Amino acid sequence: MVPVRFFVTLILIFSLGCASSTKVEPQFEMPDTLGEGNNEGAELPEKWWEVFEDRELDRLMERAIGENFSLKAYAERFEQAKAVAKLNGADIYPTISAGIGFDENLTNANGRPANYNSEKYSISLSISYEIDLWGRIRALRDSANYSLQASAEDFEAAAISLSATVAETWFQLTAKRAALKILEDQHAVNEKYAELTQLSYNSGAADAGDILQQKQQLLSIEAETATTRTEITVLENLLSVLVGRPPKSEEFPETEDLPEMPEFPKTGLPSELIERRPDVRSAYFAVKKADRSLAAAMADRYPKLSLSASGGLGSQDITTLFKTWFVNLAANLTAPIFNGGRNQATVEKNEAEVREALNSYSQKVLTALQETEDAIAKEKGEREKLENLQSQYEIAKNLTELRNSEFTAGKTTYFFVLEALKNEQSVEKALLSARCSLLLNRISLYKAIAGGFKKASED
Protein backbone atom coordinates (compact mmCIF):
# COMPACT_ATOMS: atom_id res chain seq x y z
CA MET A 1 0.00 0.00 0.00
CA VAL A 2 2.85 2.40 0.78
CA PRO A 3 4.28 2.35 -2.79
CA VAL A 4 0.78 2.92 -4.20
CA ARG A 5 0.15 5.89 -1.93
CA PHE A 6 3.56 7.29 -2.75
CA PHE A 7 2.89 6.95 -6.47
CA VAL A 8 -0.52 8.66 -6.17
CA THR A 9 1.00 11.49 -4.13
CA LEU A 10 3.75 11.90 -6.70
CA ILE A 11 1.20 12.14 -9.50
CA LEU A 12 -0.75 14.82 -7.61
CA ILE A 13 2.41 16.86 -7.04
CA PHE A 14 3.39 16.63 -10.70
CA SER A 15 -0.16 17.46 -11.77
CA LEU A 16 -0.10 20.65 -9.75
CA GLY A 17 3.26 21.48 -11.26
CA CYS A 18 1.97 21.23 -14.83
CA ALA A 19 -1.36 22.99 -14.24
CA SER A 20 -1.92 26.32 -15.99
CA SER A 21 -4.88 28.64 -15.80
CA THR A 22 -4.59 32.18 -17.10
CA LYS A 23 -7.25 34.68 -16.07
CA VAL A 24 -8.47 36.37 -19.23
CA GLU A 25 -9.37 39.99 -18.60
CA PRO A 26 -8.27 43.36 -20.01
CA GLN A 27 -5.00 44.60 -18.58
CA PHE A 28 -6.53 47.98 -17.73
CA GLU A 29 -9.47 49.39 -15.83
CA MET A 30 -12.64 49.14 -17.90
CA PRO A 31 -14.86 52.27 -18.21
CA ASP A 32 -18.37 52.19 -16.79
CA THR A 33 -20.24 53.61 -19.79
CA LEU A 34 -20.10 54.10 -23.54
CA GLY A 35 -20.91 57.53 -24.93
CA GLU A 36 -24.07 59.21 -23.68
CA GLY A 37 -27.20 57.34 -22.69
CA ASN A 38 -25.65 53.95 -23.37
CA ASN A 39 -28.77 52.06 -22.22
CA GLU A 40 -31.15 54.07 -24.38
CA GLY A 41 -32.03 53.57 -28.02
CA ALA A 42 -33.25 50.79 -30.29
CA GLU A 43 -32.13 47.20 -29.96
CA LEU A 44 -29.88 46.26 -32.88
CA PRO A 45 -31.07 43.16 -34.77
CA GLU A 46 -28.63 40.40 -35.67
CA LYS A 47 -28.92 41.43 -39.33
CA TRP A 48 -28.23 45.04 -38.45
CA TRP A 49 -28.65 46.39 -42.02
CA GLU A 50 -32.38 45.62 -41.89
CA VAL A 51 -32.88 48.82 -39.86
CA PHE A 52 -32.46 50.77 -43.13
CA GLU A 53 -35.50 49.01 -44.64
CA ASP A 54 -33.79 48.80 -48.04
CA ARG A 55 -34.84 45.70 -49.98
CA GLU A 56 -32.03 45.98 -52.50
CA LEU A 57 -29.49 46.20 -49.68
CA ASP A 58 -31.05 43.08 -48.12
CA ARG A 59 -30.62 41.21 -51.40
CA LEU A 60 -27.03 42.36 -51.75
CA MET A 61 -26.26 41.21 -48.21
CA GLU A 62 -27.75 37.79 -48.82
CA ARG A 63 -25.67 37.34 -51.94
CA ALA A 64 -22.45 38.65 -50.39
CA ILE A 65 -22.68 36.46 -47.30
CA GLY A 66 -23.40 33.43 -49.46
CA GLU A 67 -21.07 34.08 -52.40
CA ASN A 68 -18.16 36.28 -51.30
CA PHE A 69 -14.95 34.30 -51.79
CA SER A 70 -13.04 35.88 -48.91
CA LEU A 71 -15.82 34.89 -46.54
CA LYS A 72 -15.86 31.38 -48.02
CA ALA A 73 -12.14 31.19 -47.27
CA TYR A 74 -12.86 32.00 -43.61
CA ALA A 75 -15.49 29.24 -43.59
CA GLU A 76 -12.91 26.76 -44.88
CA ARG A 77 -10.46 27.83 -42.18
CA PHE A 78 -13.18 26.98 -39.70
CA GLU A 79 -13.50 23.52 -41.29
CA GLN A 80 -9.74 23.07 -41.01
CA ALA A 81 -9.85 24.01 -37.33
CA LYS A 82 -12.71 21.56 -36.83
CA ALA A 83 -10.63 18.74 -38.35
CA VAL A 84 -7.62 19.63 -36.17
CA ALA A 85 -9.86 19.56 -33.09
CA LYS A 86 -11.02 16.06 -34.04
CA LEU A 87 -7.40 14.94 -34.55
CA ASN A 88 -6.32 16.21 -31.13
CA GLY A 89 -9.39 14.73 -29.47
CA ALA A 90 -8.65 11.30 -30.94
CA ASP A 91 -5.63 10.82 -28.68
CA ILE A 92 -7.93 10.67 -25.65
CA TYR A 93 -9.07 7.21 -26.79
CA PRO A 94 -7.16 3.96 -27.40
CA THR A 95 -5.89 3.09 -30.85
CA ILE A 96 -7.22 -0.24 -32.09
CA SER A 97 -6.07 -1.99 -35.25
CA ALA A 98 -6.73 -5.39 -36.76
CA GLY A 99 -5.12 -7.49 -39.44
CA ILE A 100 -5.58 -10.68 -41.45
CA GLY A 101 -2.54 -12.52 -42.87
CA PHE A 102 -1.67 -15.38 -45.17
CA ASP A 103 1.88 -16.69 -45.80
CA GLU A 104 3.01 -19.41 -48.18
CA ASN A 105 6.60 -20.76 -48.46
CA LEU A 106 7.88 -22.97 -51.29
CA THR A 107 11.20 -24.81 -51.03
CA ASN A 108 13.15 -26.73 -53.70
CA ALA A 109 16.58 -28.33 -53.92
CA ASN A 110 19.09 -28.48 -56.83
CA GLY A 111 16.66 -26.87 -59.26
CA ARG A 112 14.15 -29.66 -58.93
CA PRO A 113 10.42 -28.94 -58.49
CA ALA A 114 9.26 -27.82 -55.06
CA ASN A 115 8.95 -30.67 -52.63
CA TYR A 116 7.90 -28.66 -49.58
CA ASN A 117 5.04 -26.24 -49.17
CA SER A 118 4.14 -24.47 -45.93
CA GLU A 119 1.19 -22.15 -45.28
CA LYS A 120 0.28 -19.94 -42.35
CA TYR A 121 -2.97 -18.14 -41.57
CA SER A 122 -3.32 -15.42 -38.95
CA ILE A 123 -5.79 -12.92 -37.47
CA SER A 124 -4.45 -10.19 -35.15
CA LEU A 125 -5.79 -7.39 -32.97
CA SER A 126 -3.71 -4.72 -31.23
CA ILE A 127 -4.59 -1.94 -28.79
CA SER A 128 -2.36 0.92 -27.64
CA TYR A 129 -3.17 3.67 -25.18
CA GLU A 130 -1.29 6.45 -23.44
CA ILE A 131 -2.54 7.11 -19.93
CA ASP A 132 -2.92 10.87 -19.59
CA LEU A 133 -1.22 11.13 -16.21
CA TRP A 134 -0.54 14.86 -16.27
CA GLY A 135 -3.35 16.08 -18.52
CA ARG A 136 -1.10 16.69 -21.55
CA ILE A 137 -3.44 15.03 -24.04
CA ARG A 138 -6.50 16.75 -22.60
CA ALA A 139 -4.69 20.08 -22.72
CA LEU A 140 -3.86 19.58 -26.41
CA ARG A 141 -7.48 18.65 -27.08
CA ASP A 142 -8.74 21.74 -25.25
CA SER A 143 -6.22 23.93 -27.09
CA ALA A 144 -7.55 22.69 -30.43
CA ASN A 145 -11.14 23.25 -29.30
CA TYR A 146 -10.36 26.83 -28.30
CA SER A 147 -8.70 27.32 -31.68
CA LEU A 148 -11.89 26.05 -33.29
CA GLN A 149 -13.98 28.53 -31.31
CA ALA A 150 -11.60 31.36 -32.26
CA SER A 151 -11.92 30.37 -35.91
CA ALA A 152 -15.71 30.51 -35.68
CA GLU A 153 -15.47 34.02 -34.20
CA ASP A 154 -13.06 35.05 -36.96
CA PHE A 155 -15.72 34.05 -39.48
CA GLU A 156 -18.30 36.14 -37.65
CA ALA A 157 -15.95 39.14 -37.54
CA ALA A 158 -15.23 38.78 -41.26
CA ALA A 159 -18.96 38.57 -42.01
CA ILE A 160 -19.64 41.78 -40.07
CA SER A 161 -16.78 43.55 -41.84
CA LEU A 162 -18.08 42.35 -45.21
CA SER A 163 -21.64 43.44 -44.45
CA ALA A 164 -20.40 46.90 -43.44
CA THR A 165 -18.40 47.21 -46.67
CA VAL A 166 -21.42 46.16 -48.75
CA ALA A 167 -23.67 48.71 -47.01
CA GLU A 168 -21.10 51.49 -47.30
CA THR A 169 -20.54 50.76 -50.99
CA TRP A 170 -24.27 50.61 -51.73
CA PHE A 171 -25.02 53.92 -50.04
CA GLN A 172 -21.98 55.57 -51.62
CA LEU A 173 -23.24 54.37 -55.00
CA THR A 174 -26.71 55.74 -54.22
CA ALA A 175 -25.19 59.06 -53.13
CA LYS A 176 -23.06 59.30 -56.28
CA ARG A 177 -26.10 58.67 -58.45
CA ALA A 178 -27.96 61.38 -56.56
CA ALA A 179 -24.94 63.66 -57.03
CA LEU A 180 -24.97 62.91 -60.77
CA LYS A 181 -28.65 63.86 -60.93
CA ILE A 182 -27.89 67.13 -59.10
CA LEU A 183 -25.02 67.88 -61.49
CA GLU A 184 -27.20 67.21 -64.53
CA ASP A 185 -29.90 69.51 -63.13
CA GLN A 186 -27.31 72.14 -62.28
CA HIS A 187 -25.86 71.92 -65.78
CA ALA A 188 -29.30 72.52 -67.29
CA VAL A 189 -29.88 75.51 -65.00
CA ASN A 190 -26.45 76.96 -65.76
CA GLU A 191 -27.04 76.61 -69.50
CA LYS A 192 -30.18 78.74 -69.11
CA TYR A 193 -28.23 81.24 -67.02
CA ALA A 194 -25.53 81.30 -69.71
CA GLU A 195 -28.19 82.25 -72.27
CA LEU A 196 -29.57 84.93 -69.94
CA THR A 197 -26.06 86.23 -69.33
CA GLN A 198 -25.52 86.55 -73.06
CA LEU A 199 -28.82 88.42 -73.42
CA SER A 200 -27.88 90.70 -70.52
CA TYR A 201 -24.51 91.33 -72.15
CA ASN A 202 -26.18 92.19 -75.43
CA SER A 203 -28.40 94.70 -73.62
CA GLY A 204 -25.49 96.13 -71.63
CA ALA A 205 -26.66 94.74 -68.26
CA ALA A 206 -23.74 92.31 -67.98
CA ASP A 207 -20.11 92.46 -69.00
CA ALA A 208 -17.74 90.01 -70.69
CA GLY A 209 -16.50 88.80 -67.29
CA ASP A 210 -19.99 87.54 -66.45
CA ILE A 211 -20.07 85.50 -69.65
CA LEU A 212 -16.64 84.00 -69.00
CA GLN A 213 -17.57 83.22 -65.40
CA GLN A 214 -20.68 81.32 -66.47
CA LYS A 215 -18.79 79.40 -69.15
CA GLN A 216 -16.19 78.42 -66.54
CA GLN A 217 -18.97 77.25 -64.21
CA LEU A 218 -20.43 75.06 -66.97
CA LEU A 219 -17.04 73.51 -67.70
CA SER A 220 -16.50 72.89 -63.98
CA ILE A 221 -19.84 71.06 -63.72
CA GLU A 222 -19.02 68.98 -66.82
CA ALA A 223 -15.64 67.95 -65.34
CA GLU A 224 -17.26 67.03 -62.02
CA THR A 225 -19.93 65.06 -63.90
CA ALA A 226 -17.27 63.02 -65.71
CA THR A 227 -15.52 62.27 -62.41
CA THR A 228 -18.80 61.25 -60.77
CA ARG A 229 -19.65 58.86 -63.62
CA THR A 230 -16.24 57.21 -63.19
CA GLU A 231 -16.78 56.89 -59.44
CA ILE A 232 -20.17 55.25 -60.07
CA THR A 233 -18.53 52.67 -62.34
CA VAL A 234 -15.85 51.93 -59.73
CA LEU A 235 -18.44 51.47 -56.99
CA GLU A 236 -20.53 49.18 -59.20
CA ASN A 237 -17.43 47.08 -59.91
CA LEU A 238 -16.70 46.85 -56.19
CA LEU A 239 -20.25 45.74 -55.43
CA SER A 240 -19.99 43.06 -58.11
CA VAL A 241 -16.80 41.69 -56.58
CA LEU A 242 -18.28 41.78 -53.07
CA VAL A 243 -21.12 39.50 -54.20
CA GLY A 244 -18.69 37.14 -55.90
CA ARG A 245 -19.07 38.31 -59.49
CA PRO A 246 -16.60 39.84 -61.98
CA PRO A 247 -16.61 43.61 -62.54
CA LYS A 248 -19.12 44.92 -65.07
CA SER A 249 -21.13 41.69 -64.82
CA GLU A 250 -23.89 43.04 -62.59
CA GLU A 251 -26.60 45.64 -63.06
CA PHE A 252 -27.85 47.41 -59.97
CA PRO A 253 -31.11 49.35 -59.56
CA GLU A 254 -30.82 53.03 -60.51
CA THR A 255 -31.85 54.39 -57.13
CA GLU A 256 -30.96 57.94 -56.07
CA ASP A 257 -32.73 58.10 -52.70
CA LEU A 258 -30.73 57.67 -49.53
CA PRO A 259 -32.70 56.12 -46.65
CA GLU A 260 -33.82 58.05 -43.62
CA MET A 261 -31.63 57.72 -40.56
CA PRO A 262 -32.85 54.92 -38.23
CA GLU A 263 -33.25 55.44 -34.51
CA PHE A 264 -29.98 55.65 -32.62
CA PRO A 265 -29.06 52.15 -31.37
CA LYS A 266 -28.56 50.99 -27.83
CA THR A 267 -24.80 50.60 -27.34
CA GLY A 268 -24.97 48.85 -23.98
CA LEU A 269 -22.28 48.68 -21.33
CA PRO A 270 -18.57 48.20 -22.11
CA SER A 271 -18.71 44.72 -20.55
CA GLU A 272 -21.60 43.82 -22.88
CA LEU A 273 -19.70 45.17 -25.88
CA ILE A 274 -16.65 42.93 -25.36
CA GLU A 275 -18.91 39.91 -24.87
CA ARG A 276 -20.77 40.73 -28.09
CA ARG A 277 -17.93 41.55 -30.50
CA PRO A 278 -16.66 38.45 -32.34
CA ASP A 279 -13.14 39.83 -32.84
CA VAL A 280 -12.82 40.33 -29.08
CA ARG A 281 -14.22 36.84 -28.43
CA SER A 282 -11.71 35.42 -30.92
CA ALA A 283 -8.87 37.11 -29.01
CA TYR A 284 -10.30 35.68 -25.78
CA PHE A 285 -10.24 32.14 -27.17
CA ALA A 286 -6.71 32.75 -28.47
CA VAL A 287 -5.61 33.35 -24.87
CA LYS A 288 -7.36 30.19 -23.72
CA LYS A 289 -5.73 28.23 -26.56
CA ALA A 290 -2.26 29.52 -25.64
CA ASP A 291 -2.92 28.69 -21.99
CA ARG A 292 -3.81 25.07 -22.81
CA SER A 293 -0.77 24.76 -25.09
CA LEU A 294 1.34 25.93 -22.16
CA ALA A 295 -0.24 23.31 -19.92
CA ALA A 296 0.59 20.62 -22.49
CA ALA A 297 4.20 21.83 -22.74
CA MET A 298 4.54 21.75 -18.95
CA ALA A 299 3.13 18.22 -18.82
CA ASP A 300 5.53 17.11 -21.55
CA ARG A 301 8.41 17.44 -19.08
CA TYR A 302 7.12 14.49 -17.03
CA PRO A 303 7.08 10.73 -17.67
CA LYS A 304 4.65 9.15 -20.12
CA LEU A 305 2.95 5.82 -19.43
CA SER A 306 1.82 3.81 -22.44
CA LEU A 307 -0.02 0.50 -22.44
CA SER A 308 -0.28 -1.90 -25.34
CA ALA A 309 -1.86 -5.25 -25.94
CA SER A 310 -1.88 -7.47 -28.96
CA GLY A 311 -3.34 -10.87 -29.63
CA GLY A 312 -4.56 -13.05 -32.37
CA LEU A 313 -4.99 -16.42 -33.93
CA GLY A 314 -2.45 -18.28 -36.06
CA SER A 315 -2.13 -21.72 -37.61
CA GLN A 316 -0.59 -23.52 -40.55
CA ASP A 317 -3.94 -25.11 -41.20
CA ILE A 318 -7.00 -22.91 -41.66
CA THR A 319 -9.18 -25.64 -40.13
CA THR A 320 -7.33 -25.25 -36.81
CA LEU A 321 -6.99 -21.43 -37.00
CA PHE A 322 -9.42 -20.75 -34.15
CA LYS A 323 -7.73 -23.30 -31.87
CA THR A 324 -4.34 -21.55 -31.69
CA TRP A 325 -4.07 -18.11 -30.10
CA PHE A 326 -1.49 -15.74 -28.65
CA VAL A 327 -1.53 -12.60 -26.42
CA ASN A 328 1.13 -9.98 -25.69
CA LEU A 329 0.84 -7.32 -22.99
CA ALA A 330 3.25 -4.40 -22.47
CA ALA A 331 3.59 -1.26 -20.42
CA ASN A 332 6.17 1.47 -21.08
CA LEU A 333 7.15 4.34 -18.82
CA THR A 334 9.37 6.88 -20.56
CA ALA A 335 10.75 10.08 -19.14
CA PRO A 336 13.03 12.78 -20.57
CA ILE A 337 16.45 12.75 -18.91
CA PHE A 338 18.50 15.11 -21.03
CA ASN A 339 17.53 16.96 -24.21
CA GLY A 340 19.59 20.11 -24.01
CA GLY A 341 16.85 22.10 -22.27
CA ARG A 342 14.43 21.68 -25.16
CA ASN A 343 11.37 21.01 -23.00
CA GLN A 344 12.05 23.96 -20.71
CA ALA A 345 12.59 26.21 -23.72
CA THR A 346 9.25 25.05 -25.11
CA VAL A 347 7.56 25.96 -21.84
CA GLU A 348 9.17 29.41 -21.85
CA LYS A 349 8.09 29.92 -25.46
CA ASN A 350 4.50 29.01 -24.58
CA GLU A 351 4.56 31.29 -21.55
CA ALA A 352 5.55 34.17 -23.84
CA GLU A 353 2.75 33.20 -26.26
CA VAL A 354 0.23 33.40 -23.40
CA ARG A 355 1.45 36.89 -22.50
CA GLU A 356 1.36 37.91 -26.17
CA ALA A 357 -2.21 36.62 -26.56
CA LEU A 358 -3.28 38.42 -23.38
CA ASN A 359 -1.81 41.69 -24.64
CA SER A 360 -3.50 41.20 -28.02
CA TYR A 361 -6.79 40.60 -26.24
CA SER A 362 -6.41 43.81 -24.24
CA GLN A 363 -5.63 45.73 -27.43
CA LYS A 364 -8.71 44.28 -29.14
CA VAL A 365 -10.86 45.45 -26.24
CA LEU A 366 -9.32 48.93 -26.40
CA THR A 367 -9.92 49.08 -30.15
CA ALA A 368 -13.55 48.00 -29.71
CA LEU A 369 -14.12 50.73 -27.12
CA GLN A 370 -12.39 53.34 -29.30
CA GLU A 371 -14.35 52.44 -32.44
CA THR A 372 -17.62 52.70 -30.55
CA GLU A 373 -16.78 55.97 -28.84
CA ASP A 374 -15.45 57.46 -32.09
CA ALA A 375 -18.62 56.54 -33.98
CA ILE A 376 -20.82 58.03 -31.25
CA ALA A 377 -18.81 61.27 -31.18
CA LYS A 378 -18.70 61.54 -34.98
CA GLU A 379 -22.45 61.04 -35.26
CA LYS A 380 -23.02 64.01 -33.00
CA GLY A 381 -20.70 66.16 -35.10
CA GLU A 382 -22.17 64.93 -38.40
CA ARG A 383 -25.70 65.71 -37.23
CA GLU A 384 -24.70 69.25 -36.26
CA LYS A 385 -22.98 69.68 -39.62
CA LEU A 386 -26.05 68.40 -41.49
CA GLU A 387 -28.39 70.75 -39.64
CA ASN A 388 -26.03 73.65 -40.39
CA LEU A 389 -25.93 72.80 -44.10
CA GLN A 390 -29.71 72.47 -44.25
CA SER A 391 -29.98 76.01 -42.88
CA GLN A 392 -27.31 77.21 -45.30
CA TYR A 393 -29.16 75.67 -48.24
CA GLU A 394 -32.41 77.41 -47.36
CA ILE A 395 -30.56 80.72 -47.06
CA ALA A 396 -28.69 80.12 -50.33
CA LYS A 397 -31.94 79.44 -52.23
CA ASN A 398 -33.49 82.59 -50.79
CA LEU A 399 -30.39 84.58 -51.68
CA THR A 400 -30.51 83.40 -55.30
CA GLU A 401 -34.13 84.45 -55.57
CA LEU A 402 -33.30 87.79 -53.95
CA ARG A 403 -30.40 88.48 -56.31
CA ASN A 404 -32.60 87.67 -59.31
CA SER A 405 -35.23 90.12 -58.04
CA GLU A 406 -32.61 92.81 -57.39
CA PHE A 407 -31.15 92.36 -60.88
CA THR A 408 -34.59 92.56 -62.46
CA ALA A 409 -35.19 95.78 -60.52
CA GLY A 410 -31.80 97.13 -61.60
CA LYS A 411 -30.44 97.20 -58.04
CA THR A 412 -27.42 94.92 -58.63
CA THR A 413 -25.25 93.52 -61.40
CA TYR A 414 -25.54 90.07 -62.92
CA PHE A 415 -22.26 89.06 -61.25
CA PHE A 416 -24.02 88.78 -57.88
CA VAL A 417 -26.79 86.67 -59.43
CA LEU A 418 -24.22 84.20 -60.75
CA GLU A 419 -22.32 84.15 -57.45
CA ALA A 420 -25.52 83.38 -55.52
CA LEU A 421 -26.39 80.56 -57.92
CA LYS A 422 -22.89 79.11 -57.67
CA ASN A 423 -23.06 79.18 -53.87
CA GLU A 424 -26.50 77.56 -53.81
CA GLN A 425 -25.36 74.71 -56.02
CA SER A 426 -22.22 74.20 -53.95
CA VAL A 427 -24.22 73.96 -50.70
CA GLU A 428 -26.68 71.55 -52.35
CA LYS A 429 -23.83 69.12 -53.15
CA ALA A 430 -22.33 69.53 -49.68
CA LEU A 431 -25.72 68.73 -48.13
CA LEU A 432 -25.94 65.45 -50.06
CA SER A 433 -22.37 64.60 -49.06
CA ALA A 434 -23.19 65.28 -45.38
CA ARG A 435 -26.24 62.99 -45.51
CA CYS A 436 -24.09 60.22 -46.95
CA SER A 437 -21.36 60.78 -44.34
CA LEU A 438 -23.93 60.51 -41.55
CA LEU A 439 -25.14 57.18 -42.96
CA LEU A 440 -21.60 55.84 -43.34
CA ASN A 441 -20.77 56.82 -39.78
CA ARG A 442 -23.89 55.04 -38.54
CA ILE A 443 -22.71 51.93 -40.39
CA SER A 444 -19.39 52.26 -38.54
CA LEU A 445 -21.31 52.36 -35.27
CA TYR A 446 -23.33 49.27 -36.20
CA LYS A 447 -20.12 47.49 -37.15
CA ALA A 448 -18.56 48.46 -33.81
CA ILE A 449 -21.41 47.13 -31.66
CA ALA A 450 -22.76 44.27 -33.80
CA GLY A 451 -22.59 40.62 -32.85
CA GLY A 452 -22.17 37.74 -35.30
CA PHE A 453 -24.44 35.79 -37.61
CA LYS A 454 -23.65 32.33 -36.13
CA LYS A 455 -23.33 30.92 -39.65
CA ALA A 456 -19.97 29.17 -39.45
CA SER A 457 -20.72 27.16 -36.32
CA GLU A 458 -24.16 26.25 -37.62
CA ASP A 459 -22.77 25.02 -40.94
JOHUFEN-V764904 format. One record per pair of residues at least 4 apart in sequence whose ideal C-beta (glycine too) atoms are under 6 Angstrom apart, sorted by the first residue. I is the first residue (numbers start at 0). GAP is how many residues later the second one is. Records with the same first field share a line. If there is no record, write none. Layout:
BEGIN
I: GAP, GAP
END
This chain:
BEGIN
13: 120, 288
14: 119
17: 116, 280, 281
19: 271, 274, 275
21: 269, 332
23: 260, 263
25: 4, 336, 339
26: 335
29: 240
30: 239
32: 5
33: 4, 233, 236, 338
34: 232, 341
37: 229
40: 223, 224, 225
41: 221, 223
42: 223
43: 4, 221
44: 5
47: 398, 402
48: 8, 12, 118
50: 211
51: 207
53: 205
55: 197
56: 113
59: 106
60: 102, 105
62: 4, 180
63: 4, 98, 102, 178, 179
66: 176, 177
67: 94, 176
68: 175
70: 87, 91
73: 81, 84
74: 381
76: 74
77: 73, 74, 77, 378
80: 66, 67, 70
81: 66
83: 60
84: 59, 60, 63
87: 52, 53, 56
88: 52
90: 46
91: 45
93: 33, 35
94: 33
95: 31
96: 29
97: 27
98: 25
99: 23
100: 21
101: 19
102: 17
103: 15
104: 13
105: 8, 11
106: 9
107: 4, 6
118: 197
119: 196
120: 194, 197, 200
121: 190, 192
122: 189, 190
123: 188
124: 186
125: 184
126: 182
127: 180
128: 178
129: 176
130: 174
131: 5, 6
132: 172
133: 165, 168
134: 4, 164
135: 160, 163, 164
138: 153, 156, 157
139: 156
141: 150
142: 146, 149, 150
145: 139, 142, 143
146: 142
148: 136
149: 132, 135, 136
151: 304, 305
152: 125, 128, 129
153: 128
154: 301
155: 122, 296
156: 121, 122
158: 294
159: 287, 290
163: 279, 283
165: 76
166: 276
167: 272, 275
168: 66, 69, 70
170: 268
171: 63
172: 62
173: 81, 84
174: 261
175: 52, 55, 56
176: 79
177: 78, 254
178: 49, 253
179: 48
180: 75
182: 38, 41, 42
185: 35, 239
186: 34
189: 27, 28
192: 21
193: 20
196: 9, 13, 14, 17
199: 5, 6, 214
200: 5, 10
205: 4, 208
209: 204, 205
212: 205
213: 204
236: 10
239: 5, 7, 9, 10
244: 4, 5
257: 177
266: 182
267: 4, 5
272: 95
273: 6, 91
275: 175
276: 91
277: 174
278: 85
279: 84, 85, 88
282: 77, 78, 81
283: 77
285: 71
286: 70, 71, 74
289: 63, 64, 67
290: 63
292: 57
293: 56, 60
296: 49, 50, 53
297: 49
299: 43
300: 42
302: 30, 32
303: 30
304: 28
305: 26
306: 24
307: 22
308: 20
309: 18
310: 16
312: 8, 9, 12
313: 10
314: 5, 6, 9
335: 7
340: 4
369: 4
370: 77
371: 76, 77
374: 69, 70, 73
377: 4, 63
378: 62
381: 55, 56, 59
384: 49
385: 48, 52
388: 41, 42, 45
391: 4, 35
392: 34, 38
395: 27, 28, 31
396: 27
398: 21
399: 20, 21, 24
402: 13, 14, 17
403: 13
405: 5, 6
406: 5, 7, 10
411: 4
445: 4
453: 4
END
